[in-house]
Amino acid sequence: MSHYEGDLRAPDGARFAIIASRWNPRITDVLVAGARASLAGNGVGEDAIDVVRVPGAWEIPWWRHAWPRRATMRPSSPWAA
């Protein structure tokens, strides 16, 4: 198995989003915790990490594109976070 390793050097002011399904939290909670720990281990502060929980796997690609534009969503939209 190949093994790749690198350093994450986030530019000042960078933000990160972890998008995870609410389906099967026994698995996704561990994955989210691991992603947060990995980011923290590379010097990313908790205030620079957004965790987005979506109903299922089908919504993950939509949110991946929508999250950067969330400020322009109507507040009454069911997708506005």
Biopython code that builds the backbone (N, CA, C, O; Angstrom):
import numpy as np
from Bio.PDB.StructureBuilder import StructureBuilder

atoms = [
    (1, "MET", "N", (0.841, -1.167, 0.000)),
    (1, "MET", "CA", (0.000, 0.000, 0.000)),
    (1, "MET", "C", (0.890, 1.235, 0.000)),
    (1, "MET", "O", (1.885, 1.295, 0.721)),
    (2, "SER", "N", (0.529, 2.201, -0.800)),
    (2, "SER", "CA", (1.268, 3.460, -0.856)),
    (2, "SER", "C", (0.979, 4.293, 0.379)),
    (2, "SER", "O", (-0.115, 4.236, 0.942)),
    (3, "HIS", "N", (1.961, 5.056, 0.788)),
    (3, "HIS", "CA", (1.811, 5.935, 1.943)),
    (3, "HIS", "C", (2.310, 7.324, 1.538)),
    (3, "HIS", "O", (3.457, 7.477, 1.118)),
    (4, "TYR", "N", (1.464, 8.312, 1.662)),
    (4, "TYR", "CA", (1.808, 9.685, 1.317)),
    (4, "TYR", "C", (1.731, 10.522, 2.580)),
    (4, "TYR", "O", (0.818, 10.365, 3.392)),
    (5, "GLU", "N", (2.687, 11.402, 2.735)),
    (5, "GLU", "CA", (2.704, 12.240, 3.916)),
    (5, "GLU", "C", (3.135, 13.641, 3.503)),
    (5, "GLU", "O", (3.975, 13.802, 2.618)),
    (6, "GLY", "N", (2.575, 14.627, 4.128)),
    (6, "GLY", "CA", (2.936, 15.995, 3.801)),
    (6, "GLY", "C", (2.591, 16.917, 4.948)),
    (6, "GLY", "O", (2.009, 16.506, 5.951)),
    (7, "ASP", "N", (2.958, 18.156, 4.781)),
    (7, "ASP", "CA", (2.659, 19.183, 5.778)),
    (7, "ASP", "C", (1.562, 20.083, 5.244)),
    (7, "ASP", "O", (1.568, 20.467, 4.074)),
    (8, "LEU", "N", (0.631, 20.410, 6.105)),
    (8, "LEU", "CA", (-0.419, 21.348, 5.751)),
    (8, "LEU", "C", (0.011, 22.721, 6.238)),
    (8, "LEU", "O", (0.215, 22.938, 7.432)),
    (9, "ARG", "N", (0.142, 23.613, 5.322)),
    (9, "ARG", "CA", (0.483, 24.991, 5.686)),
    (9, "ARG", "C", (-0.655, 25.878, 5.211)),
    (9, "ARG", "O", (-0.717, 26.276, 4.047)),
    (10, "ALA", "N", (-1.529, 26.170, 6.115)),
    (10, "ALA", "CA", (-2.702, 26.984, 5.770)),
    (10, "ALA", "C", (-2.309, 28.459, 5.756)),
    (10, "ALA", "O", (-1.647, 28.933, 6.679)),
    (11, "PRO", "N", (-2.709, 29.179, 4.723)),
    (11, "PRO", "CA", (-2.440, 30.619, 4.714)),
    (11, "PRO", "C", (-3.233, 31.324, 5.822)),
    (11, "PRO", "O", (-4.276, 30.834, 6.254)),
    (12, "ASP", "N", (-2.742, 32.448, 6.265)),
    (12, "ASP", "CA", (-3.447, 33.223, 7.292)),
    (12, "ASP", "C", (-4.873, 33.515, 6.832)),
    (12, "ASP", "O", (-5.096, 33.907, 5.686)),
    (13, "GLY", "N", (-5.813, 33.327, 7.713)),
    (13, "GLY", "CA", (-7.211, 33.601, 7.405)),
    (13, "GLY", "C", (-7.935, 32.468, 6.697)),
    (13, "GLY", "O", (-9.118, 32.598, 6.385)),
    (14, "ALA", "N", (-7.250, 31.358, 6.436)),
    (14, "ALA", "CA", (-7.892, 30.227, 5.750)),
    (14, "ALA", "C", (-8.940, 29.592, 6.659)),
    (14, "ALA", "O", (-8.782, 29.549, 7.879)),
    (15, "ARG", "N", (-10.005, 29.103, 6.043)),
    (15, "ARG", "CA", (-11.071, 28.421, 6.777)),
    (15, "ARG", "C", (-11.260, 27.051, 6.150)),
    (15, "ARG", "O", (-10.999, 26.857, 4.962)),
    (16, "PHE", "N", (-11.710, 26.110, 6.952)),
    (16, "PHE", "CA", (-11.909, 24.742, 6.500)),
    (16, "PHE", "C", (-13.305, 24.291, 6.880)),
    (16, "PHE", "O", (-13.825, 24.661, 7.932)),
    (17, "ALA", "N", (-13.902, 23.495, 6.021)),
    (17, "ALA", "CA", (-15.221, 22.922, 6.308)),
    (17, "ALA", "C", (-15.109, 21.405, 6.250)),
    (17, "ALA", "O", (-14.543, 20.840, 5.313)),
    (18, "ILE", "N", (-15.655, 20.766, 7.263)),
    (18, "ILE", "CA", (-15.777, 19.315, 7.285)),
    (18, "ILE", "C", (-17.259, 19.032, 7.088)),
    (18, "ILE", "O", (-18.086, 19.429, 7.909)),
    (19, "ILE", "N", (-17.590, 18.354, 6.011)),
    (19, "ILE", "CA", (-18.985, 18.067, 5.698)),
    (19, "ILE", "C", (-19.211, 16.581, 5.911)),
    (19, "ILE", "O", (-18.549, 15.749, 5.290)),
    (20, "ALA", "N", (-20.143, 16.252, 6.785)),
    (20, "ALA", "CA", (-20.387, 14.855, 7.128)),
    (20, "ALA", "C", (-21.877, 14.571, 7.191)),
    (20, "ALA", "O", (-22.685, 15.444, 7.508)),
    (21, "SER", "N", (-22.211, 13.355, 6.887)),
    (21, "SER", "CA", (-23.594, 12.912, 6.951)),
    (21, "SER", "C", (-24.017, 12.692, 8.400)),
    (21, "SER", "O", (-23.210, 12.298, 9.242)),
    (22, "ARG", "N", (-25.297, 12.951, 8.680)),
    (22, "ARG", "CA", (-25.849, 12.605, 9.996)),
    (22, "ARG", "C", (-26.210, 11.126, 10.046)),
    (22, "ARG", "O", (-26.455, 10.574, 11.118)),
    (23, "TRP", "N", (-26.241, 10.498, 8.890)),
    (23, "TRP", "CA", (-26.552, 9.079, 8.810)),
    (23, "TRP", "C", (-25.381, 8.289, 9.406)),
    (23, "TRP", "O", (-24.223, 8.583, 9.110)),
    (24, "ASN", "N", (-25.667, 7.320, 10.217)),
    (24, "ASN", "CA", (-24.686, 6.439, 10.839)),
    (24, "ASN", "C", (-23.648, 7.210, 11.662)),
    (24, "ASN", "O", (-22.455, 7.160, 11.359)),
    (25, "PRO", "N", (-24.095, 7.915, 12.691)),
    (25, "PRO", "CA", (-23.176, 8.747, 13.470)),
    (25, "PRO", "C", (-22.072, 7.956, 14.172)),
    (25, "PRO", "O", (-21.026, 8.516, 14.500)),
    (26, "ARG", "N", (-22.293, 6.674, 14.403)),
    (26, "ARG", "CA", (-21.242, 5.872, 15.044)),
    (26, "ARG", "C", (-19.960, 5.895, 14.205)),
    (26, "ARG", "O", (-18.857, 5.847, 14.750)),
    (27, "ILE", "N", (-20.107, 5.969, 12.895)),
    (27, "ILE", "CA", (-18.946, 6.032, 12.008)),
    (27, "ILE", "C", (-18.560, 7.473, 11.711)),
    (27, "ILE", "O", (-17.388, 7.833, 11.817)),
    (28, "THR", "N", (-19.539, 8.308, 11.337)),
    (28, "THR", "CA", (-19.202, 9.663, 10.901)),
    (28, "THR", "C", (-18.649, 10.524, 12.040)),
    (28, "THR", "O", (-17.819, 11.399, 11.795)),
    (29, "ASP", "N", (-19.090, 10.296, 13.270)),
    (29, "ASP", "CA", (-18.551, 11.073, 14.390)),
    (29, "ASP", "C", (-17.056, 10.824, 14.567)),
    (29, "ASP", "O", (-16.296, 11.749, 14.855)),
    (30, "VAL", "N", (-16.639, 9.570, 14.394)),
    (30, "VAL", "CA", (-15.221, 9.237, 14.504)),
    (30, "VAL", "C", (-14.429, 9.870, 13.359)),
    (30, "VAL", "O", (-13.320, 10.364, 13.566)),
    (31, "LEU", "N", (-15.000, 9.855, 12.153)),
    (31, "LEU", "CA", (-14.334, 10.473, 11.012)),
    (31, "LEU", "C", (-14.185, 11.983, 11.195)),
    (31, "LEU", "O", (-13.136, 12.550, 10.888)),
    (32, "VAL", "N", (-15.233, 12.627, 11.692)),
    (32, "VAL", "CA", (-15.166, 14.077, 11.935)),
    (32, "VAL", "C", (-14.122, 14.381, 13.010)),
    (32, "VAL", "O", (-13.341, 15.322, 12.868)),
    (33, "ALA", "N", (-14.107, 13.596, 14.071)),
    (33, "ALA", "CA", (-13.115, 13.808, 15.139)),
    (33, "ALA", "C", (-11.696, 13.641, 14.594)),
    (33, "ALA", "O", (-10.802, 14.405, 14.957)),
    (34, "GLY", "N", (-11.485, 12.659, 13.733)),
    (34, "GLY", "CA", (-10.168, 12.458, 13.140)),
    (34, "GLY", "C", (-9.765, 13.606, 12.224)),
    (34, "GLY", "O", (-8.605, 14.018, 12.217)),
    (35, "ALA", "N", (-10.718, 14.124, 11.451)),
    (35, "ALA", "CA", (-10.425, 15.255, 10.573)),
    (35, "ALA", "C", (-10.084, 16.495, 11.389)),
    (35, "ALA", "O", (-9.158, 17.231, 11.048)),
    (36, "ARG", "N", (-10.830, 16.728, 12.467)),
    (36, "ARG", "CA", (-10.546, 17.884, 13.329)),
    (36, "ARG", "C", (-9.176, 17.749, 13.980)),
    (36, "ARG", "O", (-8.420, 18.717, 14.068)),
    (37, "ALA", "N", (-8.863, 16.535, 14.435)),
    (37, "ALA", "CA", (-7.563, 16.296, 15.070)),
    (37, "ALA", "C", (-6.426, 16.482, 14.072)),
    (37, "ALA", "O", (-5.374, 17.016, 14.422)),
    (38, "SER", "N", (-6.629, 16.049, 12.847)),
    (38, "SER", "CA", (-5.604, 16.204, 11.813)),
    (38, "SER", "C", (-5.360, 17.677, 11.513)),
    (38, "SER", "O", (-4.214, 18.114, 11.404)),
    (39, "LEU", "N", (-6.441, 18.439, 11.382)),
    (39, "LEU", "CA", (-6.292, 19.877, 11.139)),
    (39, "LEU", "C", (-5.616, 20.557, 12.330)),
    (39, "LEU", "O", (-4.717, 21.379, 12.149)),
    (40, "ALA", "N", (-6.043, 20.218, 13.540)),
    (40, "ALA", "CA", (-5.447, 20.815, 14.738)),
    (40, "ALA", "C", (-3.971, 20.441, 14.843)),
    (40, "ALA", "O", (-3.152, 21.269, 15.244)),
    (41, "GLY", "N", (-3.626, 19.218, 14.492)),
    (41, "GLY", "CA", (-2.239, 18.775, 14.528)),
    (41, "GLY", "C", (-1.353, 19.503, 13.532)),
    (41, "GLY", "O", (-0.128, 19.482, 13.651)),
    (42, "ASN", "N", (-1.966, 20.142, 12.558)),
    (42, "ASN", "CA", (-1.229, 20.924, 11.566)),
    (42, "ASN", "C", (-1.356, 22.420, 11.813)),
    (42, "ASN", "O", (-1.078, 23.232, 10.930)),
    (43, "GLY", "N", (-1.780, 22.776, 13.026)),
    (43, "GLY", "CA", (-1.800, 24.183, 13.415)),
    (43, "GLY", "C", (-3.040, 24.964, 13.049)),
    (43, "GLY", "O", (-3.040, 26.192, 13.147)),
    (44, "VAL", "N", (-4.105, 24.287, 12.628)),
    (44, "VAL", "CA", (-5.351, 24.987, 12.285)),
    (44, "VAL", "C", (-6.182, 25.116, 13.562)),
    (44, "VAL", "O", (-6.464, 24.120, 14.228)),
    (45, "GLY", "N", (-6.566, 26.331, 13.896)),
    (45, "GLY", "CA", (-7.345, 26.578, 15.102)),
    (45, "GLY", "C", (-8.793, 26.141, 14.961)),
    (45, "GLY", "O", (-9.331, 26.087, 13.855)),
    (46, "GLU", "N", (-9.415, 25.833, 16.080)),
    (46, "GLU", "CA", (-10.825, 25.413, 16.089)),
    (46, "GLU", "C", (-11.736, 26.476, 15.475)),
    (46, "GLU", "O", (-12.753, 26.146, 14.865)),
    (47, "ASP", "N", (-11.373, 27.745, 15.636)),
    (47, "ASP", "CA", (-12.204, 28.823, 15.102)),
    (47, "ASP", "C", (-12.149, 28.904, 13.573)),
    (47, "ASP", "O", (-12.932, 29.634, 12.965)),
    (48, "ALA", "N", (-11.234, 28.166, 12.954)),
    (48, "ALA", "CA", (-11.109, 28.175, 11.486)),
    (48, "ALA", "C", (-11.761, 26.941, 10.858)),
    (48, "ALA", "O", (-11.655, 26.723, 9.651)),
    (49, "ILE", "N", (-12.435, 26.134, 11.684)),
    (49, "ILE", "CA", (-13.040, 24.890, 11.196)),
    (49, "ILE", "C", (-14.549, 24.952, 11.376)),
    (49, "ILE", "O", (-15.044, 25.186, 12.478)),
    (50, "ASP", "N", (-15.276, 24.739, 10.280)),
    (50, "ASP", "CA", (-16.734, 24.625, 10.330)),
    (50, "ASP", "C", (-17.086, 23.158, 10.094)),
    (50, "ASP", "O", (-16.561, 22.522, 9.181)),
    (51, "VAL", "N", (-17.975, 22.635, 10.925)),
    (51, "VAL", "CA", (-18.471, 21.271, 10.722)),
    (51, "VAL", "C", (-19.916, 21.386, 10.268)),
    (51, "VAL", "O", (-20.754, 21.969, 10.957)),
    (52, "VAL", "N", (-20.195, 20.825, 9.106)),
    (52, "VAL", "CA", (-21.531, 20.874, 8.521)),
    (52, "VAL", "C", (-22.084, 19.464, 8.517)),
    (52, "VAL", "O", (-21.477, 18.558, 7.947)),
    (53, "ARG", "N", (-23.233, 19.271, 9.148)),
    (53, "ARG", "CA", (-23.894, 17.965, 9.160)),
    (53, "ARG", "C", (-25.071, 18.025, 8.199)),
    (53, "ARG", "O", (-25.920, 18.912, 8.286)),
    (54, "VAL", "N", (-25.105, 17.072, 7.288)),
    (54, "VAL", "CA", (-26.186, 16.999, 6.309)),
    (54, "VAL", "C", (-26.931, 15.684, 6.499)),
    (54, "VAL", "O", (-26.392, 14.759, 7.107)),
    (55, "PRO", "N", (-28.167, 15.581, 5.990)),
    (55, "PRO", "CA", (-28.963, 14.373, 6.231)),
    (55, "PRO", "C", (-28.308, 13.073, 5.759)),
    (55, "PRO", "O", (-28.328, 12.076, 6.481)),
    (56, "GLY", "N", (-27.738, 13.074, 4.576)),
    (56, "GLY", "CA", (-27.164, 11.839, 4.042)),
    (56, "GLY", "C", (-26.070, 12.129, 3.037)),
    (56, "GLY", "O", (-25.686, 13.280, 2.831)),
    (57, "ALA", "N", (-25.571, 11.075, 2.414)),
    (57, "ALA", "CA", (-24.457, 11.203, 1.479)),
    (57, "ALA", "C", (-24.820, 11.994, 0.229)),
    (57, "ALA", "O", (-23.950, 12.630, -0.367)),
    (58, "TRP", "N", (-26.075, 11.969, -0.174)),
    (58, "TRP", "CA", (-26.480, 12.682, -1.392)),
    (58, "TRP", "C", (-26.309, 14.192, -1.253)),
    (58, "TRP", "O", (-26.074, 14.882, -2.245)),
    (59, "GLU", "N", (-26.424, 14.703, -0.049)),
    (59, "GLU", "CA", (-26.329, 16.153, 0.158)),
    (59, "GLU", "C", (-24.897, 16.664, 0.258)),
    (59, "GLU", "O", (-24.671, 17.869, 0.139)),
    (60, "ILE", "N", (-23.934, 15.791, 0.470)),
    (60, "ILE", "CA", (-22.543, 16.224, 0.651)),
    (60, "ILE", "C", (-22.019, 16.992, -0.565)),
    (60, "ILE", "O", (-21.463, 18.074, -0.376)),
    (61, "PRO", "N", (-22.161, 16.496, -1.809)),
    (61, "PRO", "CA", (-21.641, 17.282, -2.946)),
    (61, "PRO", "C", (-22.324, 18.644, -3.087)),
    (61, "PRO", "O", (-21.676, 19.630, -3.438)),
    (62, "TRP", "N", (-23.627, 18.698, -2.814)),
    (62, "TRP", "CA", (-24.336, 19.976, -2.912)),
    (62, "TRP", "C", (-23.746, 20.970, -1.919)),
    (62, "TRP", "O", (-23.455, 22.112, -2.273)),
    (63, "TRP", "N", (-23.573, 20.533, -0.677)),
    (63, "TRP", "CA", (-23.029, 21.427, 0.336)),
    (63, "TRP", "C", (-21.588, 21.811, 0.059)),
    (63, "TRP", "O", (-21.164, 22.912, 0.409)),
    (64, "ARG", "N", (-20.834, 20.926, -0.560)),
    (64, "ARG", "CA", (-19.441, 21.244, -0.893)),
    (64, "ARG", "C", (-19.397, 22.470, -1.798)),
    (64, "ARG", "O", (-18.481, 23.285, -1.689)),
    (65, "HIS", "N", (-20.364, 22.610, -2.680)),
    (65, "HIS", "CA", (-20.414, 23.774, -3.569)),
    (65, "HIS", "C", (-21.153, 24.949, -2.933)),
    (65, "HIS", "O", (-20.843, 26.104, -3.225)),
    (66, "ALA", "N", (-22.119, 24.670, -2.076)),
    (66, "ALA", "CA", (-22.954, 25.735, -1.513)),
    (66, "ALA", "C", (-22.316, 26.424, -0.313)),
    (66, "ALA", "O", (-22.560, 27.610, -0.093)),
    (67, "TRP", "N", (-21.510, 25.719, 0.465)),
    (67, "TRP", "CA", (-21.002, 26.283, 1.720)),
    (67, "TRP", "C", (-20.236, 27.589, 1.515)),
    (67, "TRP", "O", (-20.455, 28.520, 2.289)),
    (68, "PRO", "N", (-19.353, 27.717, 0.524)),
    (68, "PRO", "CA", (-18.668, 29.012, 0.349)),
    (68, "PRO", "C", (-19.619, 30.161, -0.001)),
    (68, "PRO", "O", (-19.287, 31.324, 0.228)),
    (69, "ARG", "N", (-20.792, 29.851, -0.550)),
    (69, "ARG", "CA", (-21.743, 30.889, -0.957)),
    (69, "ARG", "C", (-22.893, 31.041, 0.037)),
    (69, "ARG", "O", (-23.891, 31.686, -0.285)),
    (70, "ARG", "N", (-22.783, 30.473, 1.221)),
    (70, "ARG", "CA", (-23.908, 30.460, 2.165)),
    (70, "ARG", "C", (-24.337, 31.853, 2.594)),
    (70, "ARG", "O", (-25.497, 32.052, 2.957)),
    (71, "ALA", "N", (-23.435, 32.816, 2.561)),
    (71, "ALA", "CA", (-23.781, 34.181, 2.978)),
    (71, "ALA", "C", (-24.786, 34.819, 2.029)),
    (71, "ALA", "O", (-25.482, 35.758, 2.413)),
    (72, "THR", "N", (-24.873, 34.324, 0.794)),
    (72, "THR", "CA", (-25.806, 34.914, -0.165)),
    (72, "THR", "C", (-27.149, 34.188, -0.188)),
    (72, "THR", "O", (-28.038, 34.577, -0.946)),
    (73, "MET", "N", (-27.317, 33.145, 0.621)),
    (73, "MET", "CA", (-28.588, 32.420, 0.646)),
    (73, "MET", "C", (-29.629, 33.210, 1.418)),
    (73, "MET", "O", (-29.310, 33.923, 2.370)),
    (74, "ARG", "N", (-30.862, 33.074, 0.999)),
    (74, "ARG", "CA", (-31.950, 33.724, 1.726)),
    (74, "ARG", "C", (-32.039, 33.114, 3.129)),
    (74, "ARG", "O", (-31.934, 31.895, 3.267)),
    (75, "PRO", "N", (-32.230, 33.928, 4.167)),
    (75, "PRO", "CA", (-32.325, 33.373, 5.534)),
    (75, "PRO", "C", (-33.458, 32.366, 5.699)),
    (75, "PRO", "O", (-33.382, 31.494, 6.566)),
    (76, "SER", "N", (-34.496, 32.469, 4.890)),
    (76, "SER", "CA", (-35.624, 31.542, 5.034)),
    (76, "SER", "C", (-35.380, 30.225, 4.301)),
    (76, "SER", "O", (-36.188, 29.303, 4.407)),
    (77, "SER", "N", (-34.273, 30.126, 3.557)),
    (77, "SER", "CA", (-33.986, 28.900, 2.815)),
    (77, "SER", "C", (-33.734, 27.758, 3.791)),
    (77, "SER", "O", (-33.065, 27.956, 4.805)),
    (78, "PRO", "N", (-34.256, 26.565, 3.506)),
    (78, "PRO", "CA", (-33.982, 25.428, 4.403)),
    (78, "PRO", "C", (-32.528, 25.038, 4.387)),
    (78, "PRO", "O", (-32.077, 24.302, 5.266)),
    (79, "TRP", "N", (-31.775, 25.518, 3.399)),
    (79, "TRP", "CA", (-30.353, 25.184, 3.298)),
    (79, "TRP", "C", (-29.469, 26.246, 3.943)),
    (79, "TRP", "O", (-28.258, 26.048, 4.049)),
    (80, "ALA", "N", (-30.036, 27.349, 4.368)),
    (80, "ALA", "CA", (-29.227, 28.389, 4.979)),
    (80, "ALA", "C", (-28.804, 27.950, 6.372)),
    (80, "ALA", "O", (-29.638, 27.542, 7.180)),
    (81, "ALA", "N", (-27.543, 28.031, 6.644)),
    (81, "ALA", "CA", (-27.036, 27.581, 7.943)),
    (81, "ALA", "C", (-26.637, 28.769, 8.781)),
    (81, "ALA", "O", (-26.185, 28.601, 9.914)),
]
sb = StructureBuilder()
sb.init_structure("model")
sb.init_model(0)
sb.init_chain("A")
sb.init_seg("    ")
for serial, (resi, resn, name, xyz) in enumerate(atoms, 1):
    if name == "N":
        sb.init_residue(resn, " ", resi, " ")
    sb.init_atom(name, np.array(xyz, "f"), 0.0, 1.0, " ", f" {name:<3s}", serial, name[0])
structure = sb.get_structure()
